Amino acid sequence: MKCRHCHSPLTLPLVDLATSPPSNAYLRTDQLDSPERWYPLRVLVCEHCWLVQTEDFTQADQLFDADYAYFSSFSDAWLKHAQAYVTTMIDRFDLSATHRVVEIASNDGYLLQYVKAAGIPCYGIEPTASTAAAARAKGIESIERFFGTALADELSTAGRQADLIAANNVLAHVPDINDFVAGFARLLTPAGVATFEFPHLLKLLEHCQFDTIYHEHFSYLSLTAVARIFEANGLQVFDVEEWPTHGGSLRVFAQRAGGPHDVSPAVTAMLARETQAGLTQRDAYHSFQARAEAIKNAFVSFLLECKARGERVAAYGAAAKGNTLINFAGIRADLLAYVVDRNPAKQGKFLPGSRIPIVSPEHLIADQPAWIVILPWNLRDEVIGQMAEARQWGARFVTAIPDLAVHA
């Protein structure tokens, strides 16, 4: 395989998580008698541009299909984050009804609903039919296509350029990252701004967040790699912020090359920090495999000990990251009885690979398990708050990453 940005040969491994099905390919009852598609899940590092990337075995249209079940609006914390983002962008860039906001991978309208409420023209680009339909139900125009230069040129020719483009947790999801980024340079107005949020590779390595690795994530991003990719495709990074979302994310601000915004000292500082952390050296990537295996072994041992004591264990959050952990560890319903999720589109289905059933929160309250494993550990406080009732029967909450931890 060659690097999907600079096309250099890839020889430096980060981690091999064996095989698994696509992490959001939840199963219906009528599919349980049929085989699933399993793919190798291996990650490599480009030693030329330092883009960390999943080895190619799948295609985007196989992962983001009509049955795609991730809906952003089922996280209260993420909705608050989106609302705060819209308020901040309006203030910082003086956005008004004379401007236009576009979101790439707009999902179910979780963010654009706040843009629309502010009276600013907007539309979303979202390739998955299920989430695009949910956005339209909120009155948000959704173009149901994958984004790249072809679509950007069509929209620009039609006079639909954007003063602000939001791209939250999508840059990592695109196989052709060059074509995707180049599309932003074409869709932006001359003074327009694009913002990108993505989990920070530095945090992934520091906290061994290997469960954020799955087939939908084609890339694992540092500012070092992103700045190079942007420069090669007509964009310039002019600011960067750190956010706690998704275990530690970056919000990168970009403009067309030669745009009006001065480059913030924060950009130079973050690049220097990544260099100091070793992200441009082989040694930073060598121990990740052993650390991931240690986390897996500790989690399996915990579940086996609970079973030996006769203590029932359930999970909360049918999240993609949970599926990576569960399938890497080979866990099935004998050790983890079921997983709770607030999303009705997932309830009544089964996790891919493990085929653990997905149920409503009411099921957990009726069942009263001894332990509740929080699979989306980045939402730990939100989940514990939502399931405070569990303390009444003595249930305890557990997260597996970065270390096995019990939360009072």
Secondary structure as UniProt FT lines:
FT   TURN            4..6
FT   STRAND          12..20
FT   TURN            23..24
FT   HELIX           29..31
FT   TURN            32..33
FT   STRAND          39..45
FT   TURN            47..49
FT   STRAND          52..54
FT   HELIX           60..63
FT   TURN            66..67
FT   HELIX           72..74
FT   HELIX           76..93
FT   TURN            97..98
FT   STRAND          101..104
FT   TURN            107..108
FT   TURN            110..111
FT   HELIX           112..117
FT   TURN            118..119
FT   STRAND          122..125
FT   HELIX           129..136
FT   TURN            137..139
FT   STRAND          142..143
FT   HELIX           149..157
FT   TURN            158..159
FT   STRAND          162..168
FT   HELIX           171..173
FT   HELIX           177..187
FT   STRAND          188..200
FT   HELIX           201..206
FT   TURN            207..208
FT   HELIX           210..212
FT   TURN            215..216
FT   STRAND          219..221
FT   HELIX           223..232
FT   TURN            233..234
FT   STRAND          235..243
FT   HELIX           245..247
FT   STRAND          249..256
FT   TURN            257..258
FT   HELIX           265..276
FT   TURN            277..280
FT   HELIX           282..285
FT   TURN            286..287
FT   HELIX           288..308
FT   TURN            309..310
FT   STRAND          313..316
FT   HELIX           320..329
FT   TURN            333..335
FT   STRAND          339..340
FT   TURN            344..348
FT   TURN            352..354
FT   STRAND          357..359
FT   HELIX           361..367
FT   STRAND          371..374
FT   HELIX           377..379
FT   HELIX           380..386
FT   HELIX           388..393
FT   STRAND          396..399
FT   STRAND          405..407
//
